[in-house]
Amino acid sequence: MTTKVYTTEAAFLLNISTGRLRILLKQGRVVGAYKEERLWMIPLNSRGVPEIIPGRRGPEGTWNKAERTGNTFVHVLRKTIDYNRDNKTSYPAIAVKVGDKKDYCHALKIKGPCLIVYQPHHPNRSQAGGARLWIEVEPKHRVERLYFSNGDYGPPPEVTQQRQKLKRNKKNQKSSKKKRSRKSKS
C-alpha cells in the first residue's frame, strides 16, 4: 500500500480541492508533509487518508476524515480519446468517481480485485452516469491515479461540453418559465 501521495491524490482522498489542500500545506497543517523538489509528498495515516491539524478559528473542517465507504467507479471517456486523436492533445481520458466527486487521470493502478461490468441494454445511470461499461472497485481497495507531466489538465473537452449544454438548458428553462408567467399575468 502506498504510504505517501501527491497533492491531487491527497485532495481526492480528503474530498477537498487541490487549491484548499495547498493552502493547508502552506499553513503547515498537513501532518508529516514535505516537499521533494517541486512536489509535495503527503503521508497517509492508518486509515489511508492524510491527517490534517484542525484550525484554531472558524468552522470545523469538512474534509473526509475516514476511509471511503462507497464503491469507486472507473470510466473510459471515448469522446475524449477521439478528441485527443483529432486535435493532438492529451486530456485525461479516464474518469474515477467516488460518491459525488469525479476526478480525471491518464492512468491508474487498482490495488486489489475489481469488477468489470458490461450492460449494453441496462446502463448504470445512478452511479456510472449512464455508462454501459465500467469498472467497480470496492471501497477497501485503493485506486492510485497517475498523471502524465506533459498532459493537458482540467476536465476533458467532452465534460466541458456537457457542462455548457446543461448551463444552456437551465438558462432556456428559466427564460421559458418567465415567458409563461408573463402570459398568465396578462
C-alpha positions in Angstrom: 0.0 0.0 0.0 1.3 3.5 -0.9 2.1 5.4 2.2 2.8 8.8 0.5 0.8 10.6 -2.2 0.9 13.8 -4.2 -1.4 16.8 -3.8 -4.0 15.7 -6.3 -4.4 12.2 -4.9 -4.5 13.6 -1.3 -7.1 16.2 -2.2 -9.2 13.4 -3.7 -8.9 11.3 -0.6 -9.8 14.3 1.6 -12.7 15.3 -0.7 -11.4 18.9 -1.0 -10.0 20.9 -3.9 -6.2 20.9 -4.6 -6.2 24.6 -4.0 -7.6 24.2 -0.5 -5.0 21.4 0.2 -2.2 23.7 -1.0 -3.4 26.4 1.5 -3.3 23.8 4.3 0.2 22.7 3.2 1.5 26.3 3.3 0.0 26.7 6.8 1.8 23.6 7.9 -1.5 21.8 8.9 -0.9 18.6 7.0 0.9 16.2 9.3 4.3 14.9 8.0 4.0 16.6 4.6 7.3 17.7 3.0 8.5 19.0 -0.4 10.6 16.8 -2.7 12.0 19.2 -5.3 8.7 20.9 -6.5 6.3 18.2 -5.4 4.6 17.8 -2.1 4.8 14.3 -0.5 1.9 13.7 1.8 1.9 10.7 4.2 -1.2 8.7 4.8 -2.4 7.6 8.3 -3.5 4.1 9.2 -7.0 4.7 7.7 -5.4 5.6 4.3 -6.1 9.4 4.4 -3.8 12.4 5.1 -4.1 13.8 8.6 -5.0 17.5 9.0 -4.4 19.6 12.1 -7.6 21.5 12.9 -7.5 25.3 12.7 -8.0 27.5 15.8 -10.7 29.7 14.3 -13.7 29.3 12.1 -15.9 26.3 11.4 -14.7 22.8 11.7 -13.1 21.3 8.6 -15.4 19.4 6.2 -12.7 17.1 4.7 -13.0 13.4 4.7 -11.5 12.0 7.9 -12.1 8.3 7.4 -11.9 5.7 4.7 -14.4 5.8 1.9 -17.4 3.5 2.2 -18.8 3.7 -1.4 -17.5 1.8 -4.4 -15.2 3.5 -6.9 -16.4 3.6 -10.5 -13.9 3.9 -13.4 -14.9 5.0 -16.9 -13.0 5.4 -20.1 -14.1 8.5 -21.9 -14.3 7.5 -25.6 -15.2 11.0 -26.8 -12.1 12.4 -25.1 -9.9 9.7 -26.8 -11.3 10.8 -30.2 -10.8 14.5 -29.4 -7.2 13.9 -28.3 -6.5 11.9 -31.5 -8.1 14.6 -33.8 -6.6 17.6 -32.0 -3.2 16.2 -30.9 -4.0 16.9 -27.3 -3.6 14.7 -24.2 -6.5 15.4 -21.9 -7.1 12.7 -19.3 -9.5 10.1 -20.7 -10.2 8.1 -17.5 -12.9 9.3 -15.1 -12.7 8.0 -11.5 -15.9 8.5 -9.5 -16.3 8.1 -5.7 -19.6 9.3 -4.4 -20.4 12.7 -5.9 -16.8 13.5 -6.6 -15.3 12.9 -10.0 -11.6 13.0 -10.9 -9.8 12.6 -14.2 -6.5 10.9 -14.9 -4.3 9.4 -17.6 -3.6 6.1 -15.9 -4.5 4.3 -12.7 -3.4 1.3 -10.6 -6.2 -0.7 -8.9 -4.7 -2.3 -5.8 -7.0 -5.2 -5.2 -9.8 -7.1 -7.0 -12.2 -5.2 -9.2 -15.3 -6.0 -11.3 -15.6 -5.0 -15.0 -19.3 -4.7 -15.9 -20.8 -4.5 -19.4 -24.6 -3.9 -19.6 -25.4 -2.9 -23.1 -29.2 -2.7 -22.5 -29.3 -1.5 -18.9 -26.9 1.5 -18.5 -25.9 2.4 -14.9 -27.5 5.9 -14.6 -27.3 6.1 -10.8 -23.6 5.7 -10.3 -21.9 5.5 -13.7 -23.6 8.4 -15.4 -25.4 6.2 -18.0 -22.3 4.1 -18.9 -22.7 0.7 -20.4 -19.2 -0.4 -19.5 -17.4 0.4 -16.2 -15.1 -0.9 -13.6 -16.2 -1.2 -10.0 -13.7 -1.2 -7.1 -14.7 -2.0 -3.5 -14.1 0.8 -1.0 -11.4 -1.1 0.9 -9.2 -1.3 -2.2 -7.2 1.8 -3.3 -7.2 3.3 -6.7 -4.0 5.2 -7.4 -4.3 7.9 -10.1 -1.4 8.7 -12.3 -1.0 12.0 -14.3 1.5 12.4 -17.2 3.6 15.5 -16.8 3.1 16.6 -20.4 -0.7 16.1 -20.2 -3.4 18.7 -20.6 -5.1 19.1 -17.2 -8.6 20.0 -16.2 -11.8 18.4 -17.3 -11.7 16.7 -20.7 -13.5 18.5 -23.6 -16.5 16.2 -23.5 -17.1 17.0 -19.9 -16.7 20.8 -20.6 -19.2 20.5 -23.5 -21.7 18.6 -21.3 -21.5 21.3 -18.6 -22.0 24.1 -21.2 -25.0 22.2 -22.6 -26.6 21.8 -19.1 -26.0 25.5 -18.5 -27.7 26.5 -21.7 -30.7 24.1 -21.0 -31.1 25.6 -17.5 -31.0 29.1 -19.0 -33.6 28.2 -21.6 -35.8 26.7 -19.0 -35.6 29.8 -16.8 -36.4 32.1 -19.8 -39.4 29.9 -20.9 -40.8 30.0 -17.3 -40.6 33.8 -17.3 -42.4 33.9 -20.6 -45.2 31.6 -19.3 -45.5 33.7 -16.1 -45.8 36.9 -18.2 -48.6 35.4 -20.4 -50.5 34.2 -17.3 -50.4 37.7 -15.8 -51.8 39.4 -18.9 
